[in-house]
């Protein structure tokens, strides 16, 4: 629609900026946030509650557990095995998703602006990458640079994927400035010898290089059922009598990062879940109100009906794009054909069609449609 074309444009935003916005919103709403907590196990009780055990020795009991704890989710372990014994819980606690053999080096730097998103690849070093611009934070724009052209107030984000059969034990962490400088310069040298354009090497060699993260990509299957608990009777699913829990984001559907929709899907999950809980599980009373969970199962049926197909479709496209990118790096002939195909698609649609479903979606409207449909069937 015209509104989608004009208003729902892709926005690149650094995660720490988005986290800051969410944090400030939580504080304003009076929501307490506890830092430094690491969930170890979740154990159900006999009264449909869940006890969370943290690695610092503390524990807390809850009537509803929402797991947004990523690909290594401990809440997911509970959802899949809510009644497992202590030995089983221990094995789940130590589980690690399988390493894919691909490592990604990502970061950003203040370098000359490149319009839009770029997907370069290399047929000799087997590397492929993604580059896109984001606005420089206002607090990082110096006073004498405030009058610069708008295009010069951007920083370039890079994600470079390369084969690494053995995962480094210190993967999945932010590198120190010295480590980042060494690794990025070594990678730039390798890519330059491979024939990469200087505009793609500039961020790696820039003095403004920052936020460099090394990530070993891991694989874990998406789930079809994202919740447990809230059932009635003694069903075979084991949901009756166990503490209620529900997953969202990477915990339910771990992504590969090739179209940048992992965080987007998590935001849609969270928005959908909040609307449905508000509808089916309203607050009971004022002041220290409690949530009425008698219709939790109804909320979960609609939640999974809306979100499971959506996330499978979008994140499935990400998997396919990743395979395409690697295939480009493996075959010069395929790469030439793919370059032509990309140009044709961008000419025809203004972007790659695979990127459009992420922006052209309104989870609020989808929830309203589902609830209206439910009302007509009752």
C-alpha positions as CSV (number, residue, x, y, z in Angstrom):
1,X,0.0,0.0,0.0
2,X,1.1,3.7,-0.4
3,X,1.4,3.9,3.4
4,X,3.7,1.0,3.6
5,X,5.8,2.4,0.8
6,X,6.2,5.8,2.5
7,X,6.2,5.0,6.2
8,X,7.5,1.5,6.7
9,X,11.1,2.0,5.6
10,X,14.0,-0.1,6.8
11,X,15.8,1.5,9.8
12,X,19.3,0.5,10.8
13,X,19.8,0.9,14.5
14,X,22.6,-0.2,16.9
15,X,21.5,-2.7,19.5
16,X,22.8,-0.7,22.4
17,X,20.7,2.3,21.3
18,X,17.6,0.2,21.2
19,X,18.3,-1.4,24.5
20,X,18.7,2.0,26.0
21,X,15.3,3.1,24.8
22,X,13.7,-0.1,26.2
23,X,15.6,0.3,29.5
24,X,14.4,3.9,29.9
25,X,10.8,2.8,29.1
26,X,10.9,0.1,31.7
27,X,12.2,2.5,34.4
28,X,9.5,5.0,33.5
29,X,6.9,2.3,33.8
30,X,8.2,1.3,37.2
31,X,9.5,-2.1,36.1
32,X,12.5,-3.4,38.1
33,X,15.5,-4.6,36.2
34,X,18.1,-6.9,37.8
35,X,21.5,-7.0,36.1
36,X,24.1,-9.8,36.5
37,X,21.5,-12.6,36.8
38,X,22.2,-15.8,34.9
39,X,19.4,-18.5,34.9
40,X,20.6,-22.0,35.7
41,X,17.5,-24.1,35.8
42,X,13.7,-23.8,36.0
43,X,11.8,-26.4,38.1
44,X,8.1,-26.8,38.3
45,X,6.2,-27.0,41.6
46,X,3.1,-28.9,42.6
47,X,0.9,-25.8,42.4
48,X,1.5,-24.8,38.8
49,X,4.3,-22.4,39.6
50,X,8.0,-22.3,38.5
51,X,11.0,-21.9,40.7
52,X,14.0,-20.2,38.9
53,X,17.5,-21.0,40.2
54,X,20.2,-18.5,39.3
55,X,23.9,-19.1,39.2
56,X,24.5,-16.7,42.0
57,X,22.6,-19.0,44.3
58,X,19.4,-16.9,44.4
59,X,16.0,-18.2,43.4
60,X,12.5,-16.8,42.7
61,X,9.1,-18.3,42.2
62,X,6.7,-17.2,39.4
63,X,3.3,-18.0,38.1
64,X,4.3,-17.0,34.6
65,X,7.7,-17.3,33.1
66,X,8.5,-15.4,29.8
67,X,11.7,-16.7,28.2
68,X,13.5,-14.2,26.0
69,X,17.0,-15.6,26.8
70,X,18.4,-16.3,23.4
71,X,19.7,-19.3,21.5
72,X,21.2,-20.8,24.6
73,X,17.8,-20.4,26.4
74,X,17.4,-22.2,29.7
75,X,13.7,-21.4,29.6
76,X,13.4,-23.3,26.4
77,X,14.9,-26.4,28.1
78,X,12.0,-26.1,30.7
79,X,9.3,-25.6,28.0
80,X,10.5,-28.7,26.2
81,X,11.1,-30.8,29.4
82,X,8.9,-29.3,32.1
83,X,8.8,-32.4,34.3
84,X,12.4,-33.7,33.8
85,X,14.4,-34.9,36.8
86,X,17.5,-33.3,38.3
87,X,19.9,-35.4,36.2
88,X,18.1,-34.5,33.0
89,X,18.0,-30.8,33.9
90,X,21.8,-31.0,34.5
91,X,22.4,-32.3,31.0
92,X,20.1,-29.6,29.5
93,X,22.0,-27.0,31.5
94,X,25.2,-27.9,29.8
95,X,23.7,-28.2,26.3
96,X,25.3,-26.0,23.6
97,X,23.8,-25.5,20.1
98,X,25.9,-27.0,17.2
99,X,28.6,-24.7,15.7
100,X,28.0,-24.3,11.9
101,X,31.6,-23.8,10.9
102,X,31.1,-20.1,10.1
103,X,32.4,-17.2,12.2
104,X,31.3,-13.6,11.8
105,X,33.3,-10.5,12.6
106,X,31.1,-7.5,13.1
107,X,31.5,-3.9,14.1
108,X,31.3,-0.3,12.8
109,X,33.3,2.8,11.9
110,X,32.9,6.3,10.8
111,X,33.8,6.1,7.1
112,X,32.5,7.6,3.9
113,X,28.8,6.9,3.4
114,X,27.6,4.0,1.2
115,X,23.9,4.1,0.3
116,X,21.7,1.2,1.3
117,X,22.7,-2.3,2.1
118,X,25.5,-4.2,0.3
119,X,26.2,-8.0,0.1
120,X,29.8,-8.5,-1.3
121,X,31.2,-12.0,-1.6
122,X,34.5,-13.6,-2.5
123,X,35.1,-16.7,-4.6
124,X,38.6,-17.3,-3.4
125,X,38.6,-16.7,0.4
126,X,35.0,-18.0,0.6
127,X,34.0,-14.9,2.6
128,X,30.8,-13.0,2.2
129,X,29.6,-9.9,4.0
130,X,26.9,-7.4,4.7
131,X,27.4,-3.6,5.0
132,X,24.8,-1.0,5.9
133,X,24.8,2.6,7.3
134,X,23.3,3.8,10.6
135,X,23.2,7.3,12.0
136,X,26.0,8.4,14.3
137,X,24.6,8.9,17.9
138,X,24.1,12.6,18.6
139,X,26.4,12.5,21.6
140,X,29.2,11.4,19.3
141,X,28.9,14.2,16.8
142,X,31.4,16.9,17.7
143,X,30.4,20.5,18.0
144,X,32.5,21.6,15.1
145,X,31.0,18.8,12.9
146,X,27.3,19.6,13.6
147,X,27.0,21.5,10.3
148,X,28.4,18.6,8.2
149,X,26.2,17.2,5.5
150,X,23.7,14.7,6.7
151,X,25.3,11.9,4.7
152,X,28.5,12.4,6.7
153,X,26.8,11.8,10.0
154,X,26.5,8.1,9.4
155,X,28.7,5.2,10.5
156,X,29.1,2.0,8.5
157,X,28.2,-1.3,10.1
158,X,29.9,-4.4,8.8
159,X,29.3,-8.2,9.2
160,X,31.9,-10.4,7.5
161,X,31.3,-14.1,7.4
162,X,34.2,-16.5,6.9
163,X,34.7,-20.3,7.2
164,X,36.4,-21.4,10.4
165,X,36.1,-25.2,10.9
166,X,37.1,-25.0,14.5
167,X,35.4,-22.5,16.7
168,X,37.6,-20.4,18.9
169,X,36.9,-20.9,22.6
170,X,36.6,-17.1,23.2
171,X,34.0,-16.6,20.5
172,X,30.8,-14.6,21.3
173,X,32.4,-11.6,23.0
174,X,33.3,-8.0,22.3
175,X,37.0,-7.7,21.4
176,X,39.2,-5.2,23.2
177,X,40.3,-2.2,21.0
178,X,43.8,-3.8,20.5
179,X,42.3,-7.2,19.6
180,X,39.8,-5.6,17.2
181,X,42.6,-3.6,15.5
182,X,44.7,-6.7,14.9
183,X,42.0,-9.0,13.8
184,X,40.3,-6.4,11.5
185,X,43.6,-5.4,9.9
186,X,44.5,-9.1,9.3
187,X,41.2,-9.7,7.7
188,X,41.5,-6.5,5.6
189,X,44.9,-7.6,4.3
190,X,43.4,-11.0,3.3
191,X,40.4,-9.4,1.6
192,X,42.6,-6.9,-0.3
193,X,44.7,-9.7,-1.7
194,X,41.4,-11.3,-2.7
195,X,40.4,-8.3,-4.7
196,X,37.8,-6.6,-2.5
197,X,37.1,-3.0,-3.1
198,X,38.6,-0.4,-0.8
199,X,35.2,0.9,0.3
200,X,34.6,-2.5,2.0
201,X,38.0,-2.5,3.7
202,X,37.9,1.1,5.0
203,X,35.8,0.3,8.1
204,X,38.2,-2.5,9.0
205,X,41.2,-0.1,8.9
206,X,39.6,3.0,10.3
207,X,40.9,4.7,13.4
208,X,37.2,5.1,14.4
209,X,36.7,1.3,14.5
210,X,34.5,0.3,17.5
211,X,32.1,-2.3,18.9
212,X,33.8,-5.2,17.2
213,X,32.3,-8.6,18.1
214,X,33.4,-12.1,17.1
215,X,30.4,-14.5,16.7
216,X,30.6,-18.2,16.0
217,X,27.3,-19.0,14.3
218,X,25.3,-21.8,15.9
219,X,22.3,-23.8,14.8
220,X,19.3,-24.8,16.8
221,X,15.9,-25.9,15.4
222,X,12.9,-23.6,15.7
223,X,10.0,-24.9,17.9
224,X,6.4,-25.4,16.8
225,X,5.1,-25.2,20.4
226,X,6.4,-22.2,22.4
227,X,4.6,-22.6,25.7
228,X,3.9,-25.0,28.5
229,X,1.4,-25.1,31.3
230,X,-2.1,-23.8,31.5
231,X,-3.7,-27.0,30.3
232,X,-6.6,-28.7,32.0
233,X,-6.9,-32.3,32.9
234,X,-4.1,-34.9,32.7
235,X,-3.1,-34.6,29.0
236,X,-0.2,-36.5,27.5
237,X,1.5,-33.2,26.7
238,X,2.5,-32.9,30.4
239,X,1.1,-29.3,30.4
240,X,-1.4,-29.8,33.1
241,X,-0.1,-29.0,36.6
242,X,3.2,-27.6,35.5
243,X,4.3,-24.0,35.8
244,X,3.3,-21.7,32.9
245,X,6.1,-20.5,30.6
246,X,6.2,-19.0,27.1
247,X,9.1,-18.2,24.7
248,X,9.8,-15.4,22.4
249,X,12.6,-14.3,20.1
250,X,15.7,-16.5,19.6
251,X,14.7,-18.8,22.4
252,X,11.8,-20.0,20.2
253,X,13.2,-19.5,16.7
254,X,17.0,-19.1,16.6
255,X,17.9,-17.1,13.4
256,X,20.8,-16.9,11.1
257,X,21.7,-13.2,10.7
258,X,21.7,-12.9,6.9
259,X,18.7,-10.6,6.5
260,X,18.8,-8.9,9.9
261,X,15.4,-10.0,11.0
262,X,16.2,-11.9,14.2
263,X,15.6,-8.8,16.5
264,X,12.6,-7.8,14.4
265,X,10.9,-11.1,14.9
266,X,11.6,-10.9,18.7
267,X,10.0,-7.4,18.8
268,X,6.9,-8.7,16.9
269,X,6.7,-11.7,19.3
270,X,6.9,-9.4,22.3
271,X,4.2,-7.0,20.9
272,X,1.9,-9.9,19.9
273,X,2.3,-11.6,23.3
274,X,1.7,-8.4,25.3
275,X,-1.5,-7.7,23.3
276,X,-2.8,-11.2,23.8
277,X,-2.0,-11.4,27.5
278,X,-3.7,-8.1,27.9
279,X,-6.8,-9.4,26.2
280,X,-7.0,-13.0,27.7
281,X,-5.2,-12.5,31.0
282,X,-6.1,-9.0,32.4
283,X,-4.9,-7.7,35.7
284,X,-7.1,-8.8,38.6
285,X,-7.6,-5.9,41.0
286,X,-5.8,-2.6,41.6
287,X,-2.5,-1.7,43.4
288,X,-0.6,-5.0,43.8
289,X,-2.8,-6.5,41.1
290,X,-2.2,-10.1,39.9
291,X,-2.7,-11.4,36.4
292,X,-5.7,-13.6,35.7
293,X,-4.1,-16.7,34.0
294,X,-7.3,-18.8,33.7
295,X,-7.3,-18.2,29.9
296,X,-3.6,-18.5,29.4
297,X,-4.0,-21.5,27.1
298,X,-6.4,-19.5,24.9
299,X,-3.8,-16.8,24.6
300,X,-1.1,-19.2,23.7
301,X,-3.2,-20.9,21.0
302,X,-3.6,-17.6,19.2
303,X,0.0,-16.5,19.9
304,X,1.4,-19.6,18.2
305,X,-1.1,-19.5,15.4
306,X,0.1,-16.0,14.5
307,X,3.8,-16.2,15.2
308,X,5.0,-19.7,14.3
309,X,4.2,-19.5,10.5
310,X,5.4,-15.9,10.4
311,X,8.8,-16.6,11.9
312,X,9.3,-19.7,9.9
313,X,8.7,-17.9,6.7
314,X,10.9,-14.9,7.4
315,X,13.8,-16.7,9.1
316,X,13.6,-19.4,6.5
317,X,14.3,-16.7,3.9
318,X,17.3,-15.7,5.9
319,X,18.6,-19.3,5.8
320,X,18.1,-19.3,2.0
321,X,19.9,-16.0,1.6
322,X,22.8,-17.2,3.6
323,X,23.1,-20.3,1.4
324,X,22.9,-18.1,-1.6
325,X,25.7,-15.8,-0.3
326,X,27.9,-18.8,0.4
327,X,27.2,-20.3,-3.0
328,X,28.3,-16.9,-4.5
329,X,31.6,-17.3,-2.6
330,X,32.0,-20.8,-3.9
331,X,31.3,-20.2,-7.6
332,X,32.4,-17.3,-9.8
333,X,29.8,-18.3,-12.5
334,X,27.0,-18.4,-10.0
335,X,28.2,-15.1,-8.5
336,X,28.0,-13.4,-11.9
337,X,24.4,-14.7,-12.4
338,X,23.4,-13.7,-8.9
339,X,24.8,-10.2,-9.4
340,X,22.6,-9.8,-12.5
341,X,19.6,-11.2,-10.6
342,X,20.1,-8.8,-7.7
343,X,20.3,-5.8,-10.0
344,X,17.2,-6.9,-11.8
345,X,15.2,-7.4,-8.6
346,X,16.3,-4.0,-7.2
347,X,15.4,-2.3,-10.5
348,X,11.9,-4.0,-10.5
349,X,11.0,-3.8,-6.8
350,X,13.3,-1.1,-5.3
351,X,14.9,-3.7,-3.0
352,X,15.3,-7.5,-2.8
353,X,11.8,-9.0,-2.4
354,X,13.2,-11.2,0.4
355,X,13.8,-8.1,2.5
356,X,10.2,-6.7,2.2
357,X,8.2,-9.0,4.5
358,X,10.2,-7.7,7.5
359,X,8.9,-4.1,7.1
360,X,5.5,-4.7,5.4
361,X,3.9,-6.2,8.5
362,X,1.6,-4.9,11.3
363,X,1.5,-7.3,14.2
364,X,-1.2,-5.1,16.0
365,X,-3.5,-5.5,13.0
366,X,-2.9,-9.2,12.9
367,X,-3.8,-9.6,16.5
368,X,-7.0,-7.6,16.0
369,X,-7.9,-9.8,13.0
370,X,-7.3,-13.0,14.9
371,X,-9.5,-11.9,17.9
372,X,-12.3,-10.8,15.6
373,X,-12.2,-14.2,13.8
374,X,-12.3,-15.9,17.2
375,X,-15.3,-13.9,18.2
376,X,-17.3,-14.9,15.1
377,X,-16.6,-18.6,15.8
378,X,-17.8,-18.5,19.4
